[in-house]
């Protein structure tokens, strides 16, 4: 018998919601920010691929570089340049994790690269979101 996760969780959808009449992978506020910061074509393509998974607190879902490359048509090196450009221009930053000893450090995978990113506070403030209301929760 298949499990219906929406019935089990009972929690609201954790993903970001954008205002009505603004249906796009890339919200209008983020598109304006990318244009203001003069982000290049690699950064735009990477951002579109990353925006398929955005949590309501501004974290970006973990997306492997190979998946970004497949979705955007970029090479692995172009994806790396796009990620670097987004970091350098202050649009994304690594998620900060706390160790058992209480130290804070960027979230890292076993291979040494950053595992998860988030929008910077300035960038997230420019992206308009809609709060989740009880009527918008998943119901069966």
Secondary structure, DSSP 4 states (H G I P E B T S, - for coil): ----HHHHH-SPP-B----TT--SSS-HHHHHHHHHTT--HHHHHHHHHHTTSBBTTSBBPP--HHHHHHHH---HHHHHHHHHHHHHTTSEEEPEEE-TTS-EEE-B-TTSSB--EEE-HHHHHHS---PPPGGGS---
